[in-house]
């Protein structure tokens, strides 16, 4: 065997090991980059600032910010939108549902007239977009925490035992958290929803909206400002006459 052949055979295994090492490092770096980007994307699309960027979600965002779960009041704390509106049984299930929900919402915003959606009726479908695993993800010590309140303790004890039932579509099924806590997370959402459509103009709808339908929220502050200015003017006039 010649020296050239011997050198070639010796370099072969070393070259293969080097290639494998380079490929392994490259895949590791790509994997870390994907994980980093995914983590940032999940975080940035999880809270009220992102969710309320769709105009149809503005009433829900306002009601949320006025609720305990939105951080309002001395006992308030901040639960993100995904803390309630995505399942928490598994990481995979969480991510899959997040993608499905996100795609559905984007398509709805683009293809539907969201101002014509009956949001009050949608509220009655809360079982479809709220999850017990979400509630228990934070309220994990719920049963013990309610012991001082006998009524609350017995209700939650029946829930955890599976004995608490509700009627859904003429069938008795195990109760969910939102069957009792119907409007949790969005304080007086009904009042916020009533502001939708108050400046709706059918004639201009198809091609022009000078103001969004939610502009009704701007009316009260403007009126209060005008009243304050009027009172100030009256006071100044009275002082001038004196």
Backbone as CSV, one residue per row, in Angstrom:
resi,resn,N_x,N_y,N_z,CA_x,CA_y,CA_z,C_x,C_y,C_z
1,UNK,0.855,-1.193,0.000,0.000,0.000,0.000,0.891,1.243,0.000
2,UNK,0.611,2.209,-0.871,1.429,3.411,-0.987,1.162,4.352,0.168
3,UNK,2.080,5.306,0.376,1.943,6.278,1.461,0.770,7.205,1.219
4,UNK,0.485,7.489,-0.067,-0.650,8.374,-0.383,-1.965,7.736,0.016
5,UNK,-2.093,6.428,-0.279,-3.321,5.711,0.068,-3.490,5.641,1.585
6,UNK,-2.344,5.417,2.287,-2.387,5.331,3.744,-2.826,6.657,4.352
7,UNK,-2.311,7.779,3.837,-2.685,9.109,4.327,-4.139,9.404,4.067
8,UNK,-4.631,8.962,2.909,-6.038,9.195,2.548,-6.965,8.457,3.502
9,UNK,-6.607,7.201,3.830,-7.446,6.407,4.725,-7.447,6.977,6.145
10,UNK,-6.308,7.539,6.557,-6.218,8.103,7.904,-6.984,9.403,8.035
11,UNK,-6.972,10.207,6.960,-7.674,11.493,6.985,-9.181,11.334,6.863
12,UNK,-9.605,10.213,6.264,-11.037,10.006,6.041,-11.864,10.047,7.306
13,UNK,-11.597,9.240,8.311,-12.370,9.249,9.569,-12.320,10.590,10.278
14,UNK,-11.115,11.236,10.268,-10.996,12.530,10.917,-11.868,13.580,10.229
15,UNK,-11.873,13.528,8.900,-12.672,14.479,8.116,-14.158,14.281,8.387
16,UNK,-14.584,13.024,8.473,-15.995,12.726,8.731,-16.412,13.209,10.112
17,UNK,-15.550,13.015,11.106,-15.849,13.457,12.468,-15.961,14.977,12.524
18,UNK,-15.072,15.651,11.784,-15.099,17.107,11.772,-16.393,17.618,11.137
19,UNK,-16.817,16.978,10.046,-18.055,17.366,9.364,-19.263,17.172,10.268
20,UNK,-19.273,16.019,10.947,-20.388,15.726,11.863,-20.439,16.755,12.991
21,UNK,-19.257,17.120,13.495,-19.200,18.098,14.583,-19.716,19.461,14.118
22,UNK,-19.322,19.871,12.915,-19.768,21.159,12.360,-21.283,21.162,12.169
23,UNK,-21.795,20.064,11.615,-23.236,19.954,11.387,-23.995,19.974,12.713
24,UNK,-23.464,19.266,13.720,-24.120,19.217,15.032,-24.170,20.609,15.666
25,UNK,-23.055,21.332,15.572,-23.015,22.691,16.119,-23.990,23.597,15.382
26,UNK,-24.031,23.469,14.053,-24.929,24.297,13.243,-26.393,24.036,13.612
27,UNK,-26.751,22.761,13.752,-28.131,22.413,14.119,-28.466,22.921,15.523
28,UNK,-27.495,22.849,16.423,-27.712,23.328,17.790,-27.969,24.824,17.798
29,UNK,-27.160,25.564,17.042,-27.325,27.014,16.975,-28.662,27.395,16.342
30,UNK,-29.028,26.697,15.278,-30.322,26.962,14.629,-31.462,26.652,15.586
31,UNK,-31.338,25.529,16.314,-32.366,25.159,17.284,-32.511,26.194,18.385
32,UNK,-31.376,26.697,18.887,-31.407,27.728,19.919,-32.014,29.021,19.399
33,UNK,-31.697,29.362,18.160,-32.249,30.575,17.553,-33.765,30.467,17.397
34,UNK,-34.227,29.302,16.931,-35.667,29.076,16.772,-36.364,29.142,18.129
35,UNK,-35.742,28.520,19.137,-36.330,28.538,20.480,-36.405,29.964,21.019
36,UNK,-35.358,30.738,20.783,-35.322,32.123,21.265,-36.404,32.957,20.588
37,UNK,-36.481,32.858,19.248,-37.485,33.623,18.491,-38.896,33.216,18.909
38,UNK,-39.113,31.904,19.085,-40.433,31.409,19.490,-40.822,31.936,20.863
39,UNK,-39.866,31.923,21.789,-40.125,32.416,23.145,-40.513,33.891,23.131
40,UNK,-39.771,34.691,22.373,-40.067,36.123,22.269,-41.431,36.342,21.626
41,UNK,-41.711,35.596,20.545,-42.987,35.742,19.842,-44.162,35.386,20.738
42,UNK,-44.026,34.289,21.495,-45.098,33.864,22.406,-45.332,34.923,23.479
43,UNK,-44.242,35.463,24.017,-44.352,36.473,25.071,-44.989,37.753,24.555
44,UNK,-44.553,38.234,23.401,-45.022,39.516,22.883,-46.462,39.464,22.369
45,UNK,-46.977,38.266,22.121,-48.352,38.136,21.614,-49.298,37.575,22.666
46,UNK,-48.955,37.777,23.942,-49.728,37.147,25.012,-50.532,38.106,25.871
47,UNK,-50.280,39.402,25.763,-50.887,40.337,26.698,-51.823,41.327,26.012
48,UNK,-52.414,42.201,26.813,-53.485,43.075,26.348,-53.031,44.064,25.275
49,UNK,-51.792,44.519,25.327,-51.328,45.482,24.323,-51.379,44.900,22.926
50,UNK,-51.043,43.627,22.801,-51.091,42.974,21.495,-52.532,42.641,21.110
51,UNK,-53.268,42.038,22.038,-54.631,41.596,21.731,-55.549,42.768,21.388
52,UNK,-55.372,43.902,22.064,-56.244,45.053,21.815,-55.841,45.840,20.578
53,UNK,-54.783,45.404,19.879,-54.409,46.070,18.631,-55.459,45.835,17.556
54,UNK,-56.284,44.805,17.728,-57.452,44.610,16.863,-58.588,45.459,17.433
55,UNK,-59.174,46.323,16.600,-60.178,47.272,17.089,-61.359,46.597,17.765
56,UNK,-61.709,45.409,17.322,-62.884,44.732,17.886,-62.666,44.308,19.333
57,UNK,-61.413,44.261,19.763,-61.097,43.832,21.127,-61.000,44.997,22.104
58,UNK,-61.197,46.228,21.643,-61.043,47.379,22.527,-62.003,47.369,23.718
59,UNK,-63.286,47.048,23.538,-64.190,46.983,24.700,-63.727,45.952,25.723
60,UNK,-63.278,44.796,25.237,-62.815,43.752,26.140,-61.566,44.201,26.900
61,UNK,-60.679,44.919,26.194,-59.459,45.410,26.825,-59.778,46.429,27.912
62,UNK,-60.700,47.339,27.631,-61.078,48.353,28.614,-61.676,47.711,29.864
63,UNK,-62.581,46.745,29.647,-63.216,46.064,30.783,-62.189,45.259,31.576
64,UNK,-61.251,44.660,30.889,-60.188,43.889,31.541,-59.320,44.786,32.420
65,UNK,-58.953,45.952,31.903,-58.090,46.866,32.652,-58.782,47.440,33.878
66,UNK,-60.110,47.372,33.907,-60.873,47.835,35.060,-61.216,46.698,36.024
67,UNK,-60.661,45.529,35.781,-60.975,44.365,36.616,-59.793,43.994,37.507
68,UNK,-60.065,43.177,38.501,-59.019,42.702,39.404,-57.957,41.931,38.624
69,UNK,-58.400,41.134,37.648,-57.458,40.344,36.854,-56.617,41.220,35.930
70,UNK,-57.043,42.449,35.721,-56.281,43.379,34.905,-55.374,44.274,35.720
71,UNK,-55.314,44.013,37.026,-54.436,44.768,37.904,-55.092,45.943,38.586
72,UNK,-56.412,46.062,38.468,-57.106,47.217,39.040,-57.340,47.031,40.545
73,UNK,-57.152,48.100,41.306,-57.447,48.072,42.744,-56.288,47.555,43.584
74,UNK,-56.464,47.633,44.890,-55.415,47.224,45.821,-55.128,45.733,45.760
75,UNK,-56.153,44.934,45.463,-55.959,43.482,45.416,-55.768,42.976,43.988
76,UNK,-55.664,43.896,43.040,-55.543,43.493,41.646,-54.178,42.910,41.312
77,UNK,-54.160,42.024,40.345,-52.913,41.477,39.827,-53.088,41.322,38.325
78,UNK,-52.015,41.223,37.588,-52.097,41.192,36.125,-52.036,39.760,35.607
79,UNK,-53.173,39.289,35.124,-53.226,38.021,34.399,-53.261,38.359,32.912
80,UNK,-52.365,37.783,32.152,-52.339,38.062,30.717,-53.528,37.390,30.034
81,UNK,-53.829,37.854,28.842,-54.961,37.291,28.086,-54.824,35.772,27.948
82,UNK,-53.606,35.319,27.632,-53.394,33.882,27.411,-53.464,33.077,28.697
83,UNK,-53.360,33.749,29.836,-53.469,33.027,31.106,-54.880,32.481,31.300
84,UNK,-55.857,33.139,30.686,-57.252,32.713,30.817,-57.790,32.053,29.543
85,UNK,-57.351,32.549,28.396,-57.968,32.135,27.136,-57.211,31.054,26.376
86,UNK,-56.249,30.414,27.039,-55.566,29.258,26.443,-55.480,28.151,27.483
87,UNK,-55.512,26.891,27.054,-55.439,25.773,28.006,-54.025,25.624,28.563
88,UNK,-53.920,25.119,29.783,-52.614,24.988,30.433,-52.325,23.552,30.865
89,UNK,-52.958,22.595,30.227,-52.713,21.203,30.605,-51.342,20.724,30.132
90,UNK,-50.905,21.227,28.978,-49.599,20.839,28.451,-49.043,21.972,27.605
91,UNK,-47.731,22.019,27.489,-47.079,23.059,26.689,-47.453,22.917,25.219
92,UNK,-47.483,21.674,24.726,-47.830,21.439,23.333,-49.263,21.888,23.052
93,UNK,-50.190,21.502,23.925,-51.581,21.897,23.740,-51.744,23.407,23.789
94,UNK,-50.994,24.039,24.671,-51.013,25.502,24.801,-50.576,26.163,23.496
95,UNK,-49.457,25.715,22.946,-48.915,26.324,21.728,-49.800,26.051,20.513
96,UNK,-50.319,24.836,20.424,-51.200,24.488,19.293,-52.458,25.353,19.315
97,UNK,-53.063,25.490,20.495,-54.284,26.298,20.609,-53.987,27.774,20.376
98,UNK,-52.817,28.218,20.775,-52.430,29.620,20.552,-52.351,29.918,19.058
99,UNK,-51.737,29.000,18.307,-51.632,29.177,16.859,-53.024,29.155,16.212
100,UNK,-53.852,28.188,16.611,-55.204,28.067,16.041,-56.042,29.306,16.347
101,UNK,-55.991,29.768,17.595,-56.762,30.938,17.988,-56.266,32.183,17.265
102,UNK,-54.953,32.327,17.179,-54.375,33.485,16.500,-54.763,33.544,15.035
103,UNK,-54.688,32.410,14.346,-55.055,32.361,12.927,-56.539,32.673,12.743
104,UNK,-57.377,32.116,13.606,-58.815,32.364,13.531,-59.118,33.846,13.702
105,UNK,-58.483,34.484,14.688,-58.760,35.889,14.971,-58.294,36.803,13.847
106,UNK,-57.127,36.511,13.287,-56.613,37.327,12.185,-57.516,37.215,10.963
107,UNK,-57.908,35.998,10.634,-58.795,35.780,9.478,-60.138,36.476,9.703
108,UNK,-60.657,36.400,10.935,-61.937,37.043,11.251,-61.833,38.560,11.104
109,UNK,-60.738,39.132,11.568,-60.559,40.584,11.477,-60.495,41.041,10.023
110,UNK,-59.900,40.212,9.175,-59.715,40.583,7.769,-60.975,40.346,6.949
111,UNK,-61.658,39.255,7.200,-62.755,38.842,6.320,-64.151,39.178,6.837
112,UNK,-64.282,39.524,8.119,-65.609,39.757,8.688,-65.795,41.210,9.099
113,UNK,-67.037,41.620,9.171,-67.376,42.919,9.736,-67.594,42.703,11.224
114,UNK,-66.549,42.920,12.002,-66.615,42.601,13.428,-67.573,43.503,14.192
115,UNK,-67.961,44.648,13.596,-68.911,45.538,14.254,-70.319,44.938,14.261
116,UNK,-70.550,43.981,13.395,-71.876,43.365,13.319,-71.982,42.095,14.157
117,UNK,-70.902,41.704,14.785,-70.933,40.521,15.644,-71.723,40.832,16.914
118,UNK,-72.574,39.921,17.293,-73.336,40.076,18.537,-72.445,39.612,19.684
119,UNK,-71.704,40.551,20.270,-70.748,40.195,21.305,-71.426,39.749,22.592
120,UNK,-72.620,40.259,22.851,-73.355,39.804,24.035,-73.695,38.324,23.907
121,UNK,-74.064,37.912,22.716,-74.352,36.496,22.485,-73.073,35.669,22.601
122,UNK,-71.972,36.232,22.131,-70.686,35.533,22.216,-70.292,35.276,23.671
123,UNK,-70.695,36.187,24.551,-70.349,36.011,25.963,-70.955,34.736,26.531
124,UNK,-72.090,34.327,25.987,-72.748,33.114,26.460,-72.044,31.854,25.962
125,UNK,-71.077,32.025,25.065,-70.314,30.889,24.554,-68.972,30.761,25.271
126,UNK,-68.905,31.307,26.484,-67.638,31.371,27.215,-66.987,30.013,27.438
127,UNK,-67.773,28.942,27.455,-67.201,27.606,27.634,-66.227,27.249,26.516
128,UNK,-66.390,27.905,25.360,-65.567,27.569,24.197,-64.219,28.284,24.196
129,UNK,-64.090,29.345,24.964,-62.822,30.084,24.915,-62.243,30.378,26.303
130,UNK,-62.709,29.646,27.303,-62.117,29.705,28.639,-61.914,28.281,29.140
131,UNK,-60.907,28.090,29.950,-60.513,26.737,30.340,-60.307,26.639,31.855
132,UNK,-60.757,25.535,32.420,-60.547,25.322,33.852,-59.058,25.221,34.178
133,UNK,-58.300,24.627,33.263,-56.862,24.503,33.504,-56.203,25.869,33.606
134,UNK,-56.797,26.863,32.959,-56.283,28.228,33.043,-56.517,28.793,34.443
135,UNK,-57.732,28.625,34.935,-58.064,29.128,36.269,-57.203,28.456,37.335
136,UNK,-57.094,27.130,37.247,-56.377,26.366,38.264,-54.868,26.522,38.140
137,UNK,-54.419,27.026,37.005,-52.997,27.297,36.825,-52.529,28.356,37.824
138,UNK,-53.410,29.310,38.140,-53.103,30.343,39.137,-53.725,30.007,40.496
139,UNK,-54.995,29.577,40.478,-55.715,29.292,41.720,-55.522,27.825,42.112
140,UNK,-54.280,27.413,42.233,-53.992,26.001,42.470,-54.312,25.558,43.896
141,UNK,-54.415,26.515,44.802,-54.737,26.173,46.199,-56.168,26.599,46.537
142,UNK,-57.012,26.556,45.537,-58.356,27.107,45.647,-59.188,26.492,46.771
143,UNK,-59.185,25.186,46.884,-60.050,24.518,47.859,-59.679,24.915,49.291
144,UNK,-58.402,24.877,49.600,-57.962,25.258,50.948,-58.165,26.748,51.200
145,UNK,-57.985,27.545,50.163,-58.106,28.995,50.321,-59.530,29.429,50.639
146,UNK,-60.514,28.625,50.214,-61.919,28.991,50.441,-62.497,28.409,51.727
147,UNK,-61.712,27.701,52.514,-62.213,27.088,53.744,-62.843,28.077,54.720
148,UNK,-62.293,29.294,54.863,-62.919,30.252,55.790,-64.337,30.658,55.382
149,UNK,-64.648,30.514,54.101,-65.984,30.851,53.615,-66.714,29.537,53.312
150,UNK,-67.624,29.143,54.226,-68.260,27.826,54.123,-68.995,27.633,52.807
151,UNK,-69.725,28.656,52.358,-70.497,28.552,51.124,-69.572,28.331,49.929
152,UNK,-68.503,29.118,49.862,-67.553,28.986,48.757,-66.822,27.649,48.829
153,UNK,-66.481,27.234,50.031,-65.762,25.967,50.212,-66.596,24.787,49.733
154,UNK,-67.863,24.748,50.116,-68.733,23.632,49.725,-68.949,23.603,48.212
155,UNK,-69.093,24.781,47.623,-69.289,24.846,46.167,-68.058,24.322,45.437
156,UNK,-66.877,24.739,45.883,-65.657,24.299,45.221,-65.351,22.827,45.523
157,UNK,-65.749,22.374,46.699,-65.564,20.961,47.033,-66.403,20.091,46.095
158,UNK,-67.635,20.532,45.833,-68.502,19.796,44.907,-67.928,19.824,43.492
159,UNK,-67.312,20.947,43.132,-66.700,21.065,41.797,-65.541,20.090,41.650
160,UNK,-64.647,20.073,42.639,-63.468,19.204,42.554,-63.837,17.723,42.613
161,UNK,-64.951,17.405,43.258,-65.382,16.009,43.333,-66.126,15.570,42.075
162,UNK,-66.468,16.542,41.218,-67.195,16.222,39.991,-68.699,16.134,40.179
163,UNK,-69.165,16.445,41.399,-70.601,16.348,41.686,-71.387,17.591,41.263
164,UNK,-70.685,18.686,41.041,-71.356,19.916,40.645,-71.658,19.853,39.149
165,UNK,-72.943,19.850,38.816,-73.372,19.699,37.426,-74.143,20.925,36.955
166,UNK,-74.087,21.161,35.648,-74.876,22.210,35.014,-75.502,21.633,33.748
167,UNK,-76.531,22.305,33.275,-77.206,21.827,32.073,-76.689,22.576,30.846
168,UNK,-76.173,21.818,29.889,-75.679,22.383,28.634,-76.311,21.611,27.478
169,UNK,-77.070,22.339,26.664,-77.770,21.712,25.530,-78.598,20.521,26.004
170,UNK,-79.344,20.755,27.083,-80.292,19.777,27.645,-79.606,18.538,28.223
171,UNK,-78.317,18.661,28.544,-77.603,17.547,29.159,-76.898,18.033,30.428
172,UNK,-76.869,17.162,31.430,-76.161,17.469,32.660,-74.680,17.138,32.472
173,UNK,-73.837,18.140,32.640,-72.399,17.942,32.466,-71.668,18.550,33.660
174,UNK,-70.433,18.104,33.912,-69.657,18.694,35.016,-69.486,20.200,34.823
175,UNK,-69.629,20.925,35.897,-69.526,22.386,35.833,-68.101,22.829,35.559
176,UNK,-68.004,23.934,34.835,-66.717,24.600,34.631,-66.677,25.854,35.499
177,UNK,-65.511,26.385,35.693,-65.375,27.591,36.525,-66.283,28.716,36.032
178,UNK,-66.328,28.900,34.694,-67.082,30.023,34.136,-68.592,29.810,34.160
179,UNK,-69.042,28.636,34.563,-70.478,28.433,34.720,-70.990,29.196,35.943
180,UNK,-70.130,29.356,36.930,-70.489,30.134,38.131,-69.902,31.544,38.067
181,UNK,-68.647,31.629,37.663,-67.962,32.928,37.551,-68.092,33.413,36.097
182,UNK,-69.306,33.798,35.748,-69.650,34.028,34.343,-68.886,35.177,33.694
183,UNK,-68.687,36.250,34.409,-68.121,37.445,33.780,-66.784,37.835,34.388
184,UNK,-66.075,36.861,34.911,-64.795,37.127,35.534,-63.793,37.660,34.504
185,UNK,-62.957,38.596,34.947,-61.881,39.086,34.085,-62.192,40.326,33.291
186,UNK,-63.481,40.652,33.145,-63.868,41.831,32.354,-64.963,42.587,33.107
187,UNK,-64.570,43.595,33.870,-65.507,44.323,34.721,-66.478,45.168,33.887
188,UNK,-67.779,44.903,34.081,-68.845,45.640,33.394,-68.607,45.696,31.879
189,UNK,-68.307,44.544,31.319,-68.081,44.468,29.869,-69.315,44.873,29.087
190,UNK,-70.486,44.593,29.641,-71.728,44.960,28.959,-71.791,46.442,28.649
191,UNK,-71.343,47.281,29.587,-71.358,48.727,29.369,-70.395,49.127,28.257
192,UNK,-69.252,48.454,28.213,-68.268,48.755,27.176,-68.791,48.337,25.799
193,UNK,-69.478,47.209,25.759,-70.001,46.716,24.479,-71.082,47.629,23.919
194,UNK,-71.818,48.291,24.807,-72.889,49.188,24.346,-72.345,50.395,23.601
195,UNK,-71.065,50.690,23.769,-70.478,51.827,23.078,-70.202,51.526,21.607
196,UNK,-70.161,50.256,21.251,-69.905,49.876,19.864,-71.091,50.265,18.990
197,UNK,-70.806,50.861,17.858,-71.845,51.144,16.875,-72.613,52.420,17.092
198,UNK,-72.298,53.211,18.098,-73.075,54.412,18.360,-72.817,55.519,17.336
199,UNK,-71.734,55.404,16.567,-71.483,56.378,15.499,-71.487,55.682,14.137
200,UNK,-72.156,54.556,14.080,-72.216,53.772,12.845,-73.042,54.493,11.787
201,UNK,-72.501,54.613,10.599,-73.184,55.299,9.499,-73.256,54.352,8.310
202,UNK,-74.435,53.790,8.062,-74.608,52.801,7.015,-74.224,53.340,5.643
203,UNK,-74.558,54.602,5.359,-74.309,55.182,4.041,-72.820,55.252,3.705
204,UNK,-72.000,55.455,4.733,-70.577,55.596,4.482,-69.790,54.332,4.798
205,UNK,-70.479,53.316,5.282,-69.788,52.143,5.806,-68.871,51.479,4.797
206,UNK,-69.320,51.330,3.548,-68.584,50.548,2.572,-67.282,51.185,2.109
207,UNK,-67.152,52.480,2.260,-65.934,53.091,1.742,-65.317,54.149,2.651
208,UNK,-65.983,54.516,3.743,-65.414,55.575,4.559,-65.882,55.504,6.000
209,UNK,-64.938,55.674,6.900,-65.262,55.834,8.307,-64.389,56.961,8.843
210,UNK,-64.982,58.085,9.108,-64.198,59.198,9.629,-63.749,58.924,11.056
211,UNK,-64.569,58.166,11.798,-64.216,57.763,13.144,-64.521,56.275,13.300
212,UNK,-63.725,55.589,14.103,-64.060,54.182,14.361,-65.357,54.099,15.147
213,UNK,-66.006,52.950,15.073,-67.272,52.787,15.781,-67.127,52.924,17.282
214,UNK,-65.914,52.767,17.767,-65.716,52.851,19.204,-65.469,54.285,19.651
215,UNK,-65.592,55.237,18.744,-65.330,56.631,19.074,-66.307,57.185,20.100
216,UNK,-67.360,56.450,20.395,-68.330,56.899,21.396,-67.655,57.120,22.749
217,UNK,-66.574,56.394,22.979,-65.864,56.530,24.252,-65.263,57.919,24.415
218,UNK,-65.102,58.633,23.277,-64.499,59.952,23.336,-65.527,61.031,23.667
219,UNK,-66.789,60.711,23.547,-67.835,61.716,23.689,-67.904,62.274,25.102
220,UNK,-67.910,61.392,26.100,-68.073,61.839,27.486,-66.961,62.774,27.955
221,UNK,-65.683,62.437,27.721,-64.633,63.363,28.143,-64.751,64.730,27.491
222,UNK,-65.116,64.758,26.192,-65.262,66.031,25.494,-66.393,66.844,26.115
223,UNK,-67.493,66.191,26.433,-68.634,66.874,27.036,-68.260,67.433,28.403
224,UNK,-67.550,66.630,29.197,-67.118,67.094,30.512,-66.189,68.292,30.395
225,UNK,-65.335,68.284,29.386,-64.407,69.391,29.186,-65.167,70.663,28.833
226,UNK,-66.169,70.506,27.978,-66.973,71.656,27.578,-67.736,72.230,28.776
227,UNK,-68.282,71.333,29.627,-69.017,71.784,30.807,-68.093,72.525,31.772
228,UNK,-66.883,72.011,31.961,-65.923,72.657,32.850,-65.550,74.038,32.331
229,UNK,-65.357,74.138,31.009,-65.005,75.416,30.406,-66.146,76.418,30.570
230,UNK,-67.380,75.917,30.430,-68.548,76.783,30.574,-68.670,77.298,32.005
231,UNK,-68.462,76.396,32.991,-68.539,76.789,34.402,-67.455,77.811,34.745
232,UNK,-66.260,77.610,34.176,-65.167,78.539,34.424,-65.494,79.920,33.879
233,UNK,-66.103,79.933,32.667,-66.462,81.204,32.042,-67.521,81.932,32.867
234,UNK,-68.506,81.160,33.386,-69.558,81.759,34.197,-68.988,82.344,35.489
235,UNK,-68.026,81.614,36.088,-67.400,82.099,37.331,-66.622,83.383,37.083
236,UNK,-65.884,83.420,35.979,-65.104,84.607,35.652,-66.004,85.805,35.385
237,UNK,-67.156,85.542,34.733,-68.116,86.617,34.441,-68.711,87.172,35.720
238,UNK,-69.055,86.267,36.670,-69.638,86.697,37.932,-68.629,87.510,38.737
239,UNK,-67.381,87.070,38.743,-66.345,87.807,39.469,-66.123,89.185,38.848
240,UNK,-66.205,89.256,37.534,-66.014,90.515,36.833,-67.106,91.516,37.205
241,UNK,-68.349,91.041,37.303,-69.469,91.897,37.651,-69.376,92.387,39.102
242,UNK,-68.805,91.524,39.961,-68.653,91.911,41.357,-67.609,93.020,41.489
